Amino acid sequence: MDQPQQPDLVAALIVMAARVDALTWVTGALLQSHPDPAEVLAAWRDRSADAADSGFEIEAPAYREKFLQELQLWTGTLEDQVRRRT
């Protein structure tokens, strides 16, 4: 199997970064518009536990660790929203 070319890797990283940024903005907008951020946090906690135990797109220890760190960062963001709005 051939190794991907450098431009292909750069293009893939740009696509992934754009998707992450867009999802971050969309999530923020949805969270701010929700009437009860505590309800969102409760749903998130239920769902993030499932996500942490599920399969992963990339079977690499570094990916799993980073994924779990990202889940924790989002949990902190949601908890901050609850504190600000209650």
C-alpha positions in Angstrom: 0.0 0.0 0.0 1.3 3.4 -1.0 1.9 6.1 1.6 -0.4 9.2 1.2 1.2 12.1 -0.4 1.9 15.3 1.6 -0.7 17.4 -0.2 -3.3 14.7 0.5 -2.5 14.8 4.2 -2.7 18.6 4.3 -6.0 18.5 2.5 -7.4 15.9 4.9 -6.3 18.0 7.9 -7.9 21.1 6.5 -11.2 19.2 6.0 -11.1 17.8 9.5 -10.2 21.1 11.1 -13.0 22.9 9.2 -15.5 20.2 10.3 -14.4 20.5 14.0 -14.6 24.3 13.9 -18.1 24.2 12.3 -19.3 21.6 14.8 -18.0 23.7 17.7 -19.9 26.8 16.5 -23.1 24.8 15.8 -22.9 23.2 19.2 -22.3 26.5 20.9 -25.3 28.1 19.2 -27.6 25.1 20.1 -26.4 25.2 23.7 -27.0 28.9 24.0 -30.4 28.7 22.5 -31.6 25.8 24.7 -33.9 27.0 27.5 -32.5 24.6 30.1 -28.7 24.0 30.0 -28.9 21.6 33.0 -31.1 19.3 30.9 -28.5 19.4 28.1 -25.7 18.6 30.7 -27.7 15.6 32.0 -28.3 14.3 28.5 -24.6 14.9 27.7 -23.5 12.9 30.7 -25.6 10.0 29.7 -24.4 10.1 26.2 -20.7 10.8 26.9 -20.5 7.7 29.0 -21.7 5.7 26.1 -19.2 7.4 23.8 -16.3 6.8 26.1 -17.1 3.0 26.1 -17.9 2.7 22.4 -15.7 1.7 19.5 -13.4 4.2 17.9 -12.8 5.2 14.3 -9.1 4.9 14.7 -7.7 2.1 16.7 -4.7 3.8 18.2 -4.1 4.5 21.9 -3.2 8.2 21.2 -6.6 8.7 19.5 -8.6 7.1 22.3 -6.8 9.3 24.9 -7.3 12.5 22.8 -11.0 11.6 22.2 -11.6 11.1 26.0 -9.8 14.4 26.7 -12.1 16.2 24.2 -15.2 14.7 25.8 -14.0 16.0 29.1 -13.4 19.5 27.6 -17.0 19.5 26.3 -18.2 18.5 29.7 -16.5 21.5 31.2 -18.0 23.8 28.6 -21.5 22.5 29.4 -20.9 22.8 33.1 -19.8 26.4 32.6 -22.9 27.2 30.7 -25.1 25.7 33.4 -23.3 27.8 36.1 -23.7 31.0 34.0 -27.3 30.5 33.3 -28.7 29.2 36.6 
